[in-house]
Amino acid sequence: MDASEMGFTLVPDQVKRLTRENVSFVEITGDSISVPAIASRRRGEAPNSVMRLANTILAELVENRLTGRYP
């Protein structure tokens, strides 16, 4: 733990169902809130079947967002 003995992270709403000692969940709301999705892999490695599927899904989500087919 760092010197302040506290930290924060953004998590999906479903994570609230997990019971964790000394963890507080605070809901952030607003129409203009967005969170970038970042995926990475080791340089030089060819993606395996799981990574290829994840890339396909992410590309579709991005396309849907850009074309307005996804809120």
PDB file of N, CA, C and O in Angstrom, chain B, residues numbered from 101:
ATOM      1  N   MET B 101       0.842  -1.175   0.000  1.00  0.00           N
ATOM      2  CA  MET B 101       0.000   0.000   0.000  1.00  0.00           C
ATOM      3  C   MET B 101       0.890   1.242   0.000  1.00  0.00           C
ATOM      4  O   MET B 101       2.005   1.213   0.521  1.00  0.00           O
ATOM      5  N   ASP B 102       0.398   2.320  -0.581  1.00  0.00           N
ATOM      6  CA  ASP B 102       1.212   3.531  -0.620  1.00  0.00           C
ATOM      7  C   ASP B 102       1.154   4.276   0.713  1.00  0.00           C
ATOM      8  O   ASP B 102       0.478   3.837   1.643  1.00  0.00           O
ATOM      9  N   ALA B 103       1.842   5.369   0.803  1.00  0.00           N
ATOM     10  CA  ALA B 103       1.954   6.109   2.062  1.00  0.00           C
ATOM     11  C   ALA B 103       0.603   6.603   2.573  1.00  0.00           C
ATOM     12  O   ALA B 103       0.420   6.731   3.784  1.00  0.00           O
ATOM     13  N   SER B 104      -0.341   6.882   1.683  1.00  0.00           N
ATOM     14  CA  SER B 104      -1.642   7.385   2.131  1.00  0.00           C
ATOM     15  C   SER B 104      -2.568   6.266   2.595  1.00  0.00           C
ATOM     16  O   SER B 104      -3.582   6.523   3.244  1.00  0.00           O
ATOM     17  N   GLU B 105      -2.219   5.024   2.263  1.00  0.00           N
ATOM     18  CA  GLU B 105      -3.020   3.859   2.614  1.00  0.00           C
ATOM     19  C   GLU B 105      -4.433   3.926   2.064  1.00  0.00           C
ATOM     20  O   GLU B 105      -5.369   3.408   2.673  1.00  0.00           O
ATOM     21  N   MET B 106      -4.587   4.573   0.895  1.00  0.00           N
ATOM     22  CA  MET B 106      -5.883   4.596   0.230  1.00  0.00           C
ATOM     23  C   MET B 106      -5.664   4.789  -1.263  1.00  0.00           C
ATOM     24  O   MET B 106      -4.586   5.190  -1.702  1.00  0.00           O
ATOM     25  N   GLY B 107      -6.684   4.502  -2.019  1.00  0.00           N
ATOM     26  CA  GLY B 107      -6.623   4.666  -3.456  1.00  0.00           C
ATOM     27  C   GLY B 107      -8.020   4.576  -4.023  1.00  0.00           C
ATOM     28  O   GLY B 107      -8.990   4.406  -3.284  1.00  0.00           O
ATOM     29  N   PHE B 108      -8.122   4.690  -5.333  1.00  0.00           N
ATOM     30  CA  PHE B 108      -9.436   4.576  -5.960  1.00  0.00           C
ATOM     31  C   PHE B 108      -9.284   3.965  -7.338  1.00  0.00           C
ATOM     32  O   PHE B 108      -8.209   3.988  -7.938  1.00  0.00           O
ATOM     33  N   THR B 109     -10.375   3.424  -7.819  1.00  0.00           N
ATOM     34  CA  THR B 109     -10.434   2.893  -9.174  1.00  0.00           C
ATOM     35  C   THR B 109     -11.875   2.938  -9.642  1.00  0.00           C
ATOM     36  O   THR B 109     -12.798   2.948  -8.828  1.00  0.00           O
ATOM     37  N   LEU B 110     -12.069   2.964 -10.939  1.00  0.00           N
ATOM     38  CA  LEU B 110     -13.404   2.904 -11.514  1.00  0.00           C
ATOM     39  C   LEU B 110     -13.710   1.450 -11.837  1.00  0.00           C
ATOM     40  O   LEU B 110     -12.914   0.760 -12.472  1.00  0.00           O
ATOM     41  N   VAL B 111     -14.867   1.000 -11.393  1.00  0.00           N
ATOM     42  CA  VAL B 111     -15.267  -0.387 -11.623  1.00  0.00           C
ATOM     43  C   VAL B 111     -16.713  -0.408 -12.111  1.00  0.00           C
ATOM     44  O   VAL B 111     -17.460   0.539 -11.864  1.00  0.00           O
ATOM     45  N   PRO B 112     -17.115  -1.472 -12.798  1.00  0.00           N
ATOM     46  CA  PRO B 112     -18.516  -1.598 -13.213  1.00  0.00           C
ATOM     47  C   PRO B 112     -19.436  -1.699 -11.996  1.00  0.00           C
ATOM     48  O   PRO B 112     -19.011  -2.095 -10.911  1.00  0.00           O
ATOM     49  N   ASP B 113     -20.675  -1.341 -12.194  1.00  0.00           N
ATOM     50  CA  ASP B 113     -21.668  -1.338 -11.125  1.00  0.00           C
ATOM     51  C   ASP B 113     -21.798  -2.713 -10.453  1.00  0.00           C
ATOM     52  O   ASP B 113     -22.056  -2.795  -9.252  1.00  0.00           O
ATOM     53  N   GLN B 114     -21.619  -3.789 -11.229  1.00  0.00           N
ATOM     54  CA  GLN B 114     -21.778  -5.135 -10.690  1.00  0.00           C
ATOM     55  C   GLN B 114     -20.786  -5.446  -9.569  1.00  0.00           C
ATOM     56  O   GLN B 114     -21.050  -6.317  -8.742  1.00  0.00           O
ATOM     57  N   VAL B 115     -19.666  -4.757  -9.531  1.00  0.00           N
ATOM     58  CA  VAL B 115     -18.641  -5.036  -8.525  1.00  0.00           C
ATOM     59  C   VAL B 115     -19.144  -4.699  -7.120  1.00  0.00           C
ATOM     60  O   VAL B 115     -18.625  -5.221  -6.134  1.00  0.00           O
ATOM     61  N   LYS B 116     -20.147  -3.833  -7.026  1.00  0.00           N
ATOM     62  CA  LYS B 116     -20.700  -3.498  -5.711  1.00  0.00           C
ATOM     63  C   LYS B 116     -21.223  -4.722  -4.979  1.00  0.00           C
ATOM     64  O   LYS B 116     -21.291  -4.729  -3.750  1.00  0.00           O
ATOM     65  N   ARG B 117     -21.592  -5.757  -5.722  1.00  0.00           N
ATOM     66  CA  ARG B 117     -22.129  -6.969  -5.100  1.00  0.00           C
ATOM     67  C   ARG B 117     -21.075  -7.724  -4.301  1.00  0.00           C
ATOM     68  O   ARG B 117     -21.410  -8.512  -3.417  1.00  0.00           O
ATOM     69  N   LEU B 118     -19.818  -7.488  -4.606  1.00  0.00           N
ATOM     70  CA  LEU B 118     -18.743  -8.146  -3.868  1.00  0.00           C
ATOM     71  C   LEU B 118     -18.570  -7.452  -2.524  1.00  0.00           C
ATOM     72  O   LEU B 118     -18.540  -6.224  -2.450  1.00  0.00           O
ATOM     73  N   THR B 119     -18.458  -8.228  -1.489  1.00  0.00           N
ATOM     74  CA  THR B 119     -18.277  -7.658  -0.160  1.00  0.00           C
ATOM     75  C   THR B 119     -16.785  -7.585   0.137  1.00  0.00           C
ATOM     76  O   THR B 119     -16.090  -8.600   0.149  1.00  0.00           O
ATOM     77  N   ARG B 120     -16.315  -6.388   0.373  1.00  0.00           N
ATOM     78  CA  ARG B 120     -14.904  -6.188   0.695  1.00  0.00           C
ATOM     79  C   ARG B 120     -14.807  -5.311   1.935  1.00  0.00           C
ATOM     80  O   ARG B 120     -15.463  -4.275   2.036  1.00  0.00           O
ATOM     81  N   GLU B 121     -13.974  -5.747   2.874  1.00  0.00           N
ATOM     82  CA  GLU B 121     -13.772  -4.971   4.090  1.00  0.00           C
ATOM     83  C   GLU B 121     -13.009  -3.698   3.745  1.00  0.00           C
ATOM     84  O   GLU B 121     -12.061  -3.731   2.959  1.00  0.00           O
ATOM     85  N   ASN B 122     -13.417  -2.589   4.325  1.00  0.00           N
ATOM     86  CA  ASN B 122     -12.767  -1.290   4.145  1.00  0.00           C
ATOM     87  C   ASN B 122     -12.799  -0.773   2.710  1.00  0.00           C
ATOM     88  O   ASN B 122     -11.920  -0.013   2.304  1.00  0.00           O
ATOM     89  N   VAL B 123     -13.813  -1.184   1.935  1.00  0.00           N
ATOM     90  CA  VAL B 123     -13.982  -0.686   0.567  1.00  0.00           C
ATOM     91  C   VAL B 123     -15.331   0.004   0.482  1.00  0.00           C
ATOM     92  O   VAL B 123     -16.351  -0.558   0.880  1.00  0.00           O
ATOM     93  N   SER B 124     -15.334   1.220  -0.037  1.00  0.00           N
ATOM     94  CA  SER B 124     -16.571   1.972  -0.225  1.00  0.00           C
ATOM     95  C   SER B 124     -16.807   2.153  -1.718  1.00  0.00           C
ATOM     96  O   SER B 124     -15.865   2.377  -2.478  1.00  0.00           O
ATOM     97  N   PHE B 125     -18.056   2.058  -2.133  1.00  0.00           N
ATOM     98  CA  PHE B 125     -18.436   2.284  -3.520  1.00  0.00           C
ATOM     99  C   PHE B 125     -19.234   3.572  -3.600  1.00  0.00           C
ATOM    100  O   PHE B 125     -20.197   3.757  -2.856  1.00  0.00           O
ATOM    101  N   VAL B 126     -18.838   4.458  -4.495  1.00  0.00           N
ATOM    102  CA  VAL B 126     -19.523   5.727  -4.701  1.00  0.00           C
ATOM    103  C   VAL B 126     -19.949   5.778  -6.163  1.00  0.00           C
ATOM    104  O   VAL B 126     -19.114   5.663  -7.060  1.00  0.00           O
ATOM    105  N   GLU B 127     -21.246   5.951  -6.403  1.00  0.00           N
ATOM    106  CA  GLU B 127     -21.746   5.983  -7.774  1.00  0.00           C
ATOM    107  C   GLU B 127     -21.446   7.334  -8.420  1.00  0.00           C
ATOM    108  O   GLU B 127     -21.648   8.387  -7.815  1.00  0.00           O
ATOM    109  N   ILE B 128     -20.967   7.284  -9.644  1.00  0.00           N
ATOM    110  CA  ILE B 128     -20.710   8.494 -10.426  1.00  0.00           C
ATOM    111  C   ILE B 128     -21.746   8.519 -11.538  1.00  0.00           C
ATOM    112  O   ILE B 128     -21.855   7.562 -12.305  1.00  0.00           O
ATOM    113  N   THR B 129     -22.501   9.594 -11.634  1.00  0.00           N
ATOM    114  CA  THR B 129     -23.548   9.670 -12.650  1.00  0.00           C
ATOM    115  C   THR B 129     -23.349  10.898 -13.515  1.00  0.00           C
ATOM    116  O   THR B 129     -22.680  11.856 -13.126  1.00  0.00           O
ATOM    117  N   GLY B 130     -23.938  10.849 -14.684  1.00  0.00           N
ATOM    118  CA  GLY B 130     -23.885  11.976 -15.597  1.00  0.00           C
ATOM    119  C   GLY B 130     -23.934  11.498 -17.032  1.00  0.00           C
ATOM    120  O   GLY B 130     -23.427  10.424 -17.356  1.00  0.00           O
ATOM    121  N   ASP B 131     -24.548  12.302 -17.896  1.00  0.00           N
ATOM    122  CA  ASP B 131     -24.682  11.923 -19.298  1.00  0.00           C
ATOM    123  C   ASP B 131     -23.378  12.048 -20.072  1.00  0.00           C
ATOM    124  O   ASP B 131     -23.215  11.411 -21.113  1.00  0.00           O
ATOM    125  N   SER B 132     -22.454  12.855 -19.582  1.00  0.00           N
ATOM    126  CA  SER B 132     -21.229  13.096 -20.346  1.00  0.00           C
ATOM    127  C   SER B 132     -20.041  12.278 -19.850  1.00  0.00           C
ATOM    128  O   SER B 132     -18.915  12.498 -20.296  1.00  0.00           O
ATOM    129  N   ILE B 133     -20.272  11.348 -18.942  1.00  0.00           N
ATOM    130  CA  ILE B 133     -19.182  10.542 -18.402  1.00  0.00           C
ATOM    131  C   ILE B 133     -18.865   9.417 -19.375  1.00  0.00           C
ATOM    132  O   ILE B 133     -19.765   8.719 -19.843  1.00  0.00           O
ATOM    133  N   SER B 134     -17.607   9.247 -19.672  1.00  0.00           N
ATOM    134  CA  SER B 134     -17.176   8.124 -20.506  1.00  0.00           C
ATOM    135  C   SER B 134     -15.843   7.603 -19.975  1.00  0.00           C
ATOM    136  O   SER B 134     -15.093   8.326 -19.319  1.00  0.00           O
ATOM    137  N   VAL B 135     -15.572   6.362 -20.266  1.00  0.00           N
ATOM    138  CA  VAL B 135     -14.327   5.734 -19.840  1.00  0.00           C
ATOM    139  C   VAL B 135     -13.719   5.046 -21.057  1.00  0.00           C
ATOM    140  O   VAL B 135     -14.371   4.218 -21.693  1.00  0.00           O
ATOM    141  N   PRO B 136     -12.488   5.380 -21.380  1.00  0.00           N
ATOM    142  CA  PRO B 136     -11.880   4.718 -22.541  1.00  0.00           C
ATOM    143  C   PRO B 136     -11.583   3.254 -22.248  1.00  0.00           C
ATOM    144  O   PRO B 136     -11.246   2.885 -21.123  1.00  0.00           O
ATOM    145  N   ALA B 137     -11.712   2.440 -23.268  1.00  0.00           N
ATOM    146  CA  ALA B 137     -11.337   1.027 -23.152  1.00  0.00           C
ATOM    147  C   ALA B 137      -9.957   0.861 -23.766  1.00  0.00           C
ATOM    148  O   ALA B 137      -9.727   1.249 -24.912  1.00  0.00           O
ATOM    149  N   ILE B 138      -9.050   0.288 -23.006  1.00  0.00           N
ATOM    150  CA  ILE B 138      -7.683   0.113 -23.464  1.00  0.00           C
ATOM    151  C   ILE B 138      -7.338  -1.368 -23.364  1.00  0.00           C
ATOM    152  O   ILE B 138      -7.518  -1.988 -22.316  1.00  0.00           O
ATOM    153  N   ALA B 139      -6.851  -1.920 -24.445  1.00  0.00           N
ATOM    154  CA  ALA B 139      -6.419  -3.319 -24.449  1.00  0.00           C
ATOM    155  C   ALA B 139      -4.969  -3.356 -24.911  1.00  0.00           C
ATOM    156  O   ALA B 139      -4.583  -2.624 -25.823  1.00  0.00           O
ATOM    157  N   SER B 140      -4.186  -4.190 -24.294  1.00  0.00           N
ATOM    158  CA  SER B 140      -2.787  -4.292 -24.701  1.00  0.00           C
ATOM    159  C   SER B 140      -2.352  -5.744 -24.681  1.00  0.00           C
ATOM    160  O   SER B 140      -2.973  -6.590 -24.039  1.00  0.00           O
ATOM    161  N   ARG B 141      -1.278  -6.013 -25.395  1.00  0.00           N
ATOM    162  CA  ARG B 141      -0.688  -7.340 -25.403  1.00  0.00           C
ATOM    163  C   ARG B 141       0.808  -7.192 -25.584  1.00  0.00           C
ATOM    164  O   ARG B 141       1.295  -6.108 -25.906  1.00  0.00           O
ATOM    165  N   ARG B 142       1.530  -8.263 -25.380  1.00  0.00           N
ATOM    166  CA  ARG B 142       2.980  -8.220 -25.510  1.00  0.00           C
ATOM    167  C   ARG B 142       3.371  -7.920 -26.951  1.00  0.00           C
ATOM    168  O   ARG B 142       2.776  -8.447 -27.891  1.00  0.00           O
ATOM    169  N   ARG B 143       4.355  -7.086 -27.107  1.00  0.00           N
ATOM    170  CA  ARG B 143       4.859  -6.728 -28.423  1.00  0.00           C
ATOM    171  C   ARG B 143       5.425  -7.964 -29.112  1.00  0.00           C
ATOM    172  O   ARG B 143       6.127  -8.762 -28.491  1.00  0.00           O
ATOM    173  N   GLY B 144       5.122  -8.119 -30.384  1.00  0.00           N
ATOM    174  CA  GLY B 144       5.688  -9.193 -31.168  1.00  0.00           C
ATOM    175  C   GLY B 144       4.949 -10.518 -31.083  1.00  0.00           C
ATOM    176  O   GLY B 144       5.204 -11.416 -31.884  1.00  0.00           O
ATOM    177  N   GLU B 145       4.044 -10.655 -30.135  1.00  0.00           N
ATOM    178  CA  GLU B 145       3.290 -11.906 -30.032  1.00  0.00           C
ATOM    179  C   GLU B 145       2.053 -11.835 -30.904  1.00  0.00           C
ATOM    180  O   GLU B 145       1.328 -10.841 -30.886  1.00  0.00           O
ATOM    181  N   ALA B 146       1.816 -12.881 -31.660  1.00  0.00           N
ATOM    182  CA  ALA B 146       0.582 -12.955 -32.445  1.00  0.00           C
ATOM    183  C   ALA B 146      -0.577 -13.203 -31.482  1.00  0.00           C
ATOM    184  O   ALA B 146      -0.447 -13.998 -30.551  1.00  0.00           O
ATOM    185  N   PRO B 147      -1.707 -12.530 -31.696  1.00  0.00           N
ATOM    186  CA  PRO B 147      -2.836 -12.731 -30.785  1.00  0.00           C
ATOM    187  C   PRO B 147      -3.392 -14.149 -30.892  1.00  0.00           C
ATOM    188  O   PRO B 147      -3.514 -14.699 -31.986  1.00  0.00           O
ATOM    189  N   ASN B 148      -3.727 -14.730 -29.741  1.00  0.00           N
ATOM    190  CA  ASN B 148      -4.348 -16.052 -29.747  1.00  0.00           C
ATOM    191  C   ASN B 148      -5.837 -15.904 -30.059  1.00  0.00           C
ATOM    192  O   ASN B 148      -6.316 -14.792 -30.280  1.00  0.00           O
ATOM    193  N   SER B 149      -6.559 -17.002 -30.077  1.00  0.00           N
ATOM    194  CA  SER B 149      -7.971 -16.962 -30.471  1.00  0.00           C
ATOM    195  C   SER B 149      -8.807 -16.099 -29.535  1.00  0.00           C
ATOM    196  O   SER B 149      -9.735 -15.428 -29.984  1.00  0.00           O
ATOM    197  N   VAL B 150      -8.494 -16.106 -28.249  1.00  0.00           N
ATOM    198  CA  VAL B 150      -9.252 -15.289 -27.288  1.00  0.00           C
ATOM    199  C   VAL B 150      -9.014 -13.805 -27.556  1.00  0.00           C
ATOM    200  O   VAL B 150      -9.953 -13.009 -27.546  1.00  0.00           O
ATOM    201  N   MET B 151      -7.755 -13.437 -27.796  1.00  0.00           N
ATOM    202  CA  MET B 151      -7.444 -12.040 -28.071  1.00  0.00           C
ATOM    203  C   MET B 151      -8.052 -11.595 -29.402  1.00  0.00           C
ATOM    204  O   MET B 151      -8.515 -10.460 -29.515  1.00  0.00           O
ATOM    205  N   ARG B 152      -8.057 -12.460 -30.400  1.00  0.00           N
ATOM    206  CA  ARG B 152      -8.680 -12.104 -31.685  1.00  0.00           C
ATOM    207  C   ARG B 152     -10.168 -11.845 -31.492  1.00  0.00           C
ATOM    208  O   ARG B 152     -10.710 -10.887 -32.043  1.00  0.00           O
ATOM    209  N   LEU B 153     -10.831 -12.697 -30.711  1.00  0.00           N
ATOM    210  CA  LEU B 153     -12.257 -12.498 -30.440  1.00  0.00           C
ATOM    211  C   LEU B 153     -12.481 -11.200 -29.670  1.00  0.00           C
ATOM    212  O   LEU B 153     -13.394 -10.438 -29.987  1.00  0.00           O
ATOM    213  N   ALA B 154     -11.649 -10.949 -28.661  1.00  0.00           N
ATOM    214  CA  ALA B 154     -11.770  -9.697 -27.896  1.00  0.00           C
ATOM    215  C   ALA B 154     -11.571  -8.494 -28.808  1.00  0.00           C
ATOM    216  O   ALA B 154     -12.302  -7.510 -28.693  1.00  0.00           O
ATOM    217  N   ASN B 155     -10.601  -8.553 -29.709  1.00  0.00           N
ATOM    218  CA  ASN B 155     -10.370  -7.453 -30.654  1.00  0.00           C
ATOM    219  C   ASN B 155     -11.577  -7.242 -31.561  1.00  0.00           C
ATOM    220  O   ASN B 155     -11.947  -6.103 -31.846  1.00  0.00           O
ATOM    221  N   THR B 156     -12.188  -8.329 -32.014  1.00  0.00           N
ATOM    222  CA  THR B 156     -13.377  -8.233 -32.860  1.00  0.00           C
ATOM    223  C   THR B 156     -14.522  -7.569 -32.109  1.00  0.00           C
ATOM    224  O   THR B 156     -15.194  -6.688 -32.645  1.00  0.00           O
ATOM    225  N   ILE B 157     -14.742  -7.989 -30.872  1.00  0.00           N
ATOM    226  CA  ILE B 157     -15.813  -7.410 -30.056  1.00  0.00           C
ATOM    227  C   ILE B 157     -15.550  -5.934 -29.794  1.00  0.00           C
ATOM    228  O   ILE B 157     -16.458  -5.113 -29.927  1.00  0.00           O
ATOM    229  N   LEU B 158     -14.320  -5.584 -29.422  1.00  0.00           N
ATOM    230  CA  LEU B 158     -13.987  -4.182 -29.168  1.00  0.00           C
ATOM    231  C   LEU B 158     -14.160  -3.336 -30.417  1.00  0.00           C
ATOM    232  O   LEU B 158     -14.681  -2.223 -30.338  1.00  0.00           O
ATOM    233  N   ALA B 159     -13.736  -3.838 -31.566  1.00  0.00           N
ATOM    234  CA  ALA B 159     -13.887  -3.096 -32.821  1.00  0.00           C
ATOM    235  C   ALA B 159     -15.357  -2.855 -33.126  1.00  0.00           C
ATOM    236  O   ALA B 159     -15.722  -1.773 -33.586  1.00  0.00           O
ATOM    237  N   GLU B 160     -16.206  -3.850 -32.878  1.00  0.00           N
ATOM    238  CA  GLU B 160     -17.637  -3.690 -33.113  1.00  0.00           C
ATOM    239  C   GLU B 160     -18.246  -2.667 -32.153  1.00  0.00           C
ATOM    240  O   GLU B 160     -19.073  -1.849 -32.555  1.00  0.00           O
ATOM    241  N   LEU B 161     -17.838  -2.717 -30.893  1.00  0.00           N
ATOM    242  CA  LEU B 161     -18.344  -1.737 -29.926  1.00  0.00           C
ATOM    243  C   LEU B 161     -17.946  -0.315 -30.323  1.00  0.00           C
ATOM    244  O   LEU B 161     -18.753   0.610 -30.239  1.00  0.00           O
ATOM    245  N   VAL B 162     -16.706  -0.154 -30.750  1.00  0.00           N
ATOM    246  CA  VAL B 162     -16.237   1.171 -31.173  1.00  0.00           C
ATOM    247  C   VAL B 162     -17.021   1.627 -32.400  1.00  0.00           C
ATOM    248  O   VAL B 162     -17.469   2.772 -32.458  1.00  0.00           O
ATOM    249  N   GLU B 163     -17.188   0.750 -33.369  1.00  0.00           N
ATOM    250  CA  GLU B 163     -17.938   1.102 -34.582  1.00  0.00           C
ATOM    251  C   GLU B 163     -19.372   1.494 -34.242  1.00  0.00           C
ATOM    252  O   GLU B 163     -19.889   2.480 -34.768  1.00  0.00           O
ATOM    253  N   ASN B 164     -20.011   0.730 -33.367  1.00  0.00           N
ATOM    254  CA  ASN B 164     -21.387   1.038 -32.965  1.00  0.00           C
ATOM    255  C   ASN B 164     -21.448   2.391 -32.265  1.00  0.00           C
ATOM    256  O   ASN B 164     -22.393   3.151 -32.475  1.00  0.00           O
ATOM    257  N   ARG B 165     -20.466   2.697 -31.446  1.00  0.00           N
ATOM    258  CA  ARG B 165     -20.436   3.973 -30.734  1.00  0.00           C
ATOM    259  C   ARG B 165     -20.257   5.126 -31.723  1.00  0.00           C
ATOM    260  O   ARG B 165     -20.923   6.155 -31.615  1.00  0.00           O
ATOM    261  N   LEU B 166     -19.349   4.944 -32.687  1.00  0.00           N
ATOM    262  CA  LEU B 166     -19.077   6.011 -33.656  1.00  0.00           C
ATOM    263  C   LEU B 166     -20.247   6.255 -34.604  1.00  0.00           C
ATOM    264  O   LEU B 166     -20.456   7.383 -35.050  1.00  0.00           O
ATOM    265  N   THR B 167     -20.999   5.226 -34.911  1.00  0.00           N
ATOM    266  CA  THR B 167     -22.124   5.380 -35.840  1.00  0.00           C
ATOM    267  C   THR B 167     -23.437   5.670 -35.119  1.00  0.00           C
ATOM    268  O   THR B 167     -24.470   5.852 -35.763  1.00  0.00           O
ATOM    269  N   GLY B 168     -23.404   5.714 -33.792  1.00  0.00           N
ATOM    270  CA  GLY B 168     -24.601   6.043 -33.032  1.00  0.00           C
ATOM    271  C   GLY B 168     -25.547   4.886 -32.826  1.00  0.00           C
ATOM    272  O   GLY B 168     -26.684   5.090 -32.401  1.00  0.00           O
ATOM    273  N   ARG B 169     -25.107   3.668 -33.119  1.00  0.00           N
ATOM    274  CA  ARG B 169     -25.976   2.503 -32.921  1.00  0.00           C
ATOM    275  C   ARG B 169     -25.919   1.991 -31.495  1.00  0.00           C
ATOM    276  O   ARG B 169     -26.619   1.039 -31.149  1.00  0.00           O
ATOM    277  N   TYR B 170     -25.110   2.600 -30.679  1.00  0.00           N
ATOM    278  CA  TYR B 170     -24.953   2.181 -29.290  1.00  0.00           C
ATOM    279  C   TYR B 170     -24.971   3.441 -28.441  1.00  0.00           C
ATOM    280  O   TYR B 170     -24.268   4.401 -28.756  1.00  0.00           O
ATOM    281  N   PRO B 171     -25.746   3.460 -27.389  1.00  0.00           N
ATOM    282  CA  PRO B 171     -25.817   4.706 -26.594  1.00  0.00           C
ATOM    283  C   PRO B 171     -24.519   5.078 -25.931  1.00  0.00           C
ATOM    284  O   PRO B 171     -24.448   6.095 -25.241  1.00  0.00           O
TER     285      PRO B 171
END
